[in-house]
Protein backbone atom coordinates (compact mmCIF):
# COMPACT_ATOMS: atom_id res chain seq x y z
CA UNK A 1 0.00 0.00 0.00
CA UNK A 2 1.37 3.41 -0.91
CA UNK A 3 1.77 6.22 1.59
CA UNK A 4 -0.75 8.22 -0.44
CA UNK A 5 -3.38 5.51 0.01
CA UNK A 6 -2.70 5.37 3.75
CA UNK A 7 -3.35 9.09 4.31
CA UNK A 8 -6.37 9.40 2.03
CA UNK A 9 -9.34 11.00 3.77
CA UNK A 10 -12.29 8.62 4.18
CA UNK A 11 -15.21 9.28 1.85
CA UNK A 12 -17.84 9.78 4.56
CA UNK A 13 -20.32 12.61 5.15
CA UNK A 14 -18.26 13.81 8.11
CA UNK A 15 -15.16 14.46 6.02
CA UNK A 16 -16.96 15.50 2.85
CA UNK A 17 -18.94 18.16 4.73
CA UNK A 18 -15.83 19.65 6.36
CA UNK A 19 -15.13 17.68 9.52
CA UNK A 20 -15.03 18.96 13.08
CA UNK A 21 -15.28 22.71 12.34
CA UNK A 22 -18.48 22.24 10.35
CA UNK A 23 -20.11 19.89 12.83
CA UNK A 24 -19.20 22.24 15.71
CA UNK A 25 -20.65 25.19 13.79
CA UNK A 26 -23.89 23.29 13.13
CA UNK A 27 -24.23 22.37 16.81
CA UNK A 28 -23.37 25.88 17.99
CA UNK A 29 -26.03 27.29 15.66
CA UNK A 30 -28.51 24.65 16.87
CA UNK A 31 -28.01 25.59 20.54
CA UNK A 32 -28.03 29.30 19.71
CA UNK A 33 -31.43 28.81 18.06
CA UNK A 34 -32.66 26.94 21.15
CA UNK A 35 -31.54 29.82 23.35
CA UNK A 36 -32.77 32.67 21.16
CA UNK A 37 -35.89 31.57 19.29
CA UNK A 38 -39.15 31.20 21.24
CA UNK A 39 -40.29 28.56 18.71
CA UNK A 40 -37.97 26.16 20.56
CA UNK A 41 -39.02 27.07 24.12
CA UNK A 42 -40.21 23.60 25.16
CA UNK A 43 -37.05 22.04 23.78
CA UNK A 44 -34.87 24.56 25.61
CA UNK A 45 -36.76 23.98 28.87
CA UNK A 46 -35.74 20.29 28.81
CA UNK A 47 -32.05 21.20 29.02
CA UNK A 48 -29.86 22.40 31.88
CA UNK A 49 -29.26 26.15 32.10
CA UNK A 50 -25.62 25.63 31.10
CA UNK A 51 -25.43 24.15 27.61
CA UNK A 52 -21.62 23.96 27.60
CA UNK A 53 -21.34 20.19 28.16
CA UNK A 54 -23.95 19.32 25.57
CA UNK A 55 -22.50 21.82 23.07
CA UNK A 56 -19.34 19.72 23.30
CA UNK A 57 -21.06 16.32 23.21
CA UNK A 58 -23.45 16.71 20.27
CA UNK A 59 -20.77 17.46 17.65
CA UNK A 60 -18.83 14.43 18.90
CA UNK A 61 -21.93 12.23 18.58
CA UNK A 62 -22.66 13.58 15.10
CA UNK A 63 -19.02 13.06 14.07
CA UNK A 64 -19.17 9.34 14.85
CA UNK A 65 -22.66 9.01 13.40
CA UNK A 66 -21.53 10.62 10.12
CA UNK A 67 -18.39 8.53 9.68
CA UNK A 68 -15.82 10.57 11.57
CA UNK A 69 -14.04 9.97 14.86
CA UNK A 70 -16.08 7.73 17.19
CA UNK A 71 -14.85 9.25 20.46
CA UNK A 72 -18.39 9.82 21.80
CA UNK A 73 -19.33 6.18 21.24
CA UNK A 74 -16.07 4.77 22.58
CA UNK A 75 -16.05 6.90 25.75
CA UNK A 76 -18.90 4.87 27.24
CA UNK A 77 -19.39 1.51 25.48
CA UNK A 78 -23.02 0.73 24.74
CA UNK A 79 -24.17 4.35 24.96
CA UNK A 80 -26.60 5.52 22.31
CA UNK A 81 -28.93 8.47 21.82
CA UNK A 82 -31.90 6.48 23.11
CA UNK A 83 -30.11 5.58 26.36
CA UNK A 84 -28.95 9.16 26.89
CA UNK A 85 -32.53 10.45 26.57
CA UNK A 86 -34.25 7.56 28.37
CA UNK A 87 -35.08 9.62 31.47
CA UNK A 88 -36.70 12.42 29.45
CA UNK A 89 -40.26 12.59 28.24
CA UNK A 90 -39.94 13.62 24.62
CA UNK A 91 -43.33 14.38 23.14
CA UNK A 92 -44.03 15.13 19.49
CA UNK A 93 -43.89 18.90 20.09
CA UNK A 94 -40.34 18.72 21.45
CA UNK A 95 -39.27 16.19 18.83
CA UNK A 96 -40.50 18.46 16.04
CA UNK A 97 -38.79 21.47 17.64
CA UNK A 98 -35.49 19.55 17.74
CA UNK A 99 -35.94 18.42 14.14
CA UNK A 100 -36.72 21.90 12.87
CA UNK A 101 -33.91 23.56 14.83
CA UNK A 102 -31.39 21.04 13.50
CA UNK A 103 -32.55 21.39 9.90
CA UNK A 104 -32.36 25.17 10.29
CA UNK A 105 -28.87 24.98 11.84
CA UNK A 106 -27.61 22.83 8.96
CA UNK A 107 -29.17 25.23 6.43
CA UNK A 108 -27.69 28.28 8.19
CA UNK A 109 -24.17 26.81 8.28
CA UNK A 110 -24.63 25.65 4.67
CA UNK A 111 -21.81 23.12 4.34
CA UNK A 112 -20.95 21.72 0.92
CA UNK A 113 -21.95 19.58 -0.81
CA UNK A 114 -25.36 21.12 -0.19
CA UNK A 115 -27.36 18.04 -1.18
CA UNK A 116 -25.46 15.91 1.33
CA UNK A 117 -25.91 18.52 4.08
CA UNK A 118 -29.63 18.75 3.38
CA UNK A 119 -29.95 14.96 3.40
CA UNK A 120 -28.12 14.79 6.73
CA UNK A 121 -30.48 17.39 8.20
CA UNK A 122 -33.49 15.43 6.97
CA UNK A 123 -32.24 12.13 8.42
CA UNK A 124 -31.50 13.76 11.78
CA UNK A 125 -34.94 15.35 11.76
CA UNK A 126 -36.54 11.97 11.05
CA UNK A 127 -34.58 10.41 13.92
CA UNK A 128 -35.69 13.16 16.30
CA UNK A 129 -39.34 12.88 15.27
CA UNK A 130 -39.06 9.12 15.82
CA UNK A 131 -38.03 9.70 19.44
CA UNK A 132 -41.20 11.67 20.17
CA UNK A 133 -43.98 9.95 22.03
CA UNK A 134 -47.56 10.64 21.06
ABEGO torsion letter per residue (X at the ends): XBAAAAABBBBBAAAAAGEAAAAAAAAAAAAAAAAABAAAAAAAAABBABAAAAAAAAAAAAAAAAGBBAAAAAABBGBBAAAAAAABBBBAAAAAAAAAAAAAAAAAAGBOBAAAAAAAAAAAAAAAAAABBX
